Amino acid sequence: MFKEFKTFIARGNVLDLAVAVIIGAAFSKIVTSLTEDVIMPVIGKIFGGLDFSGYFLRMGPVPANYTGSLTDYAALKKAGVPLLGYGEFITQAANFLIVAFIIFLLVRAVNKLMPKPEAPKAAEPADITLLREIRDELKARPRV
C-alpha cells in the first residue's frame, strides 16, 4: 500500500495540484487584501462612506455583561451575539468575483499562448484505400 501511495504522489498531476493549492492560498490573501483594503473602501466612499463590514442584523439578545459598542460587528460576534453579517457576505462575494475574473483572464491568456493541437486526420474509408492500392499497383506494373 505504501508503494502504491508513493506512486500516486509521484504523479505529475498530484504535484501540480499541490503547488496550485499553495499558490492559491497565497493568492487568496492578496485578493482579500485588495478587496478589503482597496476596493471596498472605494465603493464605500462612492456610496457615502459606507463600511460594508459593519452591516449586520442582530438575531438575538446581547449578553447583560457586554460593555462594548452595539454597532461593532466584530465585538458583538466575539461576545457570542447571534448576527446576520450581510456586509461580510458582500465583501466575500466581491472577493469571489475578483478571483473568478482574474482566473478567467489567466486562462484566456494561457489559451491564446498555447498552440492549438492539430485536428486528427479523418480516417479514409476502406473502399477508397482499396482503390488507391489498386491504382498504385497498376502504375507499378510494366506496360506491354
N, C-alpha and C positions, 0 to 999 in steps of 0.2 A: 504494500500500500504506500509506503514512503517513496519507493521508486516511481510509482505512478504519479504521486503528488509532485515530485521533483520534475518529472517530465511535463506535467501540466503547467507548473510555474515557469519553466524554462521556455515555454512557447512565446513567440514574439508578441502575439496579441494580448496576452495577460500582462506582460511587462509594459506594453504600450498603454494599457488601461490603467495600470498603477501610476505611471507617470502622468497620465491625463487627470487622474483624481487629485494628485498632489498639486499640479499646476492649477487645476480648477479651484481648489481650496484657497490658494493664494490669490487667484484672480477674483474670487468671490469677495475677499476682504477689500480689494481695490475698488470693486464696483459698489460695495456697501458704503465705503467712504465717499466715493463720488456722489452717490445718491444722497446720503445723509448730510454731507458737509458742503456740497456744491449745488446739486440740482434742486433738492427740496427747499433749501433756504431761498433760492431764486424764485421758485414757484410761490413760496410763502410771501415773499416781498411783492411779487406781481399781484397777488390776491390780498394785499393789505396787511402784511405782517403775520400771516397765518403760520403757526407751527404745527405741522401735521402730527408730530409725535405726541402732542398733548391732547389730541382729540380722543375722547373716550366717553363711555356711559358707565356710570356706577350701577352694578346689578345687585348690590346687596349693601348691608349696613357697614358703616365704618366702626372699627373697634373703639370702645369707650376710652381706652388708654392712648389712642392715636393723637399726637400733638402737631403733626405736620400740616402742610397745606392741603386743602381739599381739591386743588386744581393741579397737583403734581402727580402725574401718572405713575412715574417710577416709584415714588414714595408710597403711594396708595397700593400699588401692586406688591411692593415689598412688605407692606403691613398685612397683606392677605385679603384685601378687599376685592371681591369679585368685580372685574371690569371687562367691558367690551371695548377693546382698543382698536377702533376702526382707523385711527390715524396711523398706527403702526402697520396695519394692513395695507393702507395706501402706500406707505413707504416701501414695504416688501413687494408690492405689486409693481411699483416703479423699478425696483431692483431687478425683478424678473424680466420686465420688458427691455431694460437696458442690456442685460446679459443676453437675452434672446436675440436682440438686434445685432449686438457685436458678434455673436456666434454666426448669425446669418451672413454678416459681412465677411467674416473669415472664411466660411465655407464657400461663399461665392467667389472670393479672390482665389482660393486654392483651386476651385473648379476651372477658373479661367487659365490658371498657370499650368495645370496638369494637362499633358497631351491626351487627346481623346483616343480611346482604343479603336483600332480599325474594326469595322464590321466584318464578321467572318463571311467568307465567300459562300454563297449558296451552293449546296450540293447539286451537281449536274444530274439530270435524270438518267437512268440506266440505258434507255434506248439511244439517247444522244451519245453517250460514252461508247456504246457498241458501234454506232455508225462512224464515229471518229476512228475507232480502231480498224474498222473495215477499210475506210478511206486511206489511212496510213499504210495498211498492208498492201493495198492495191498500188499505191505510189511506189512502194519499195520493190515490187516485182518488176523484173526486166520485161520490156515490151518485145513482142515477137513480130 
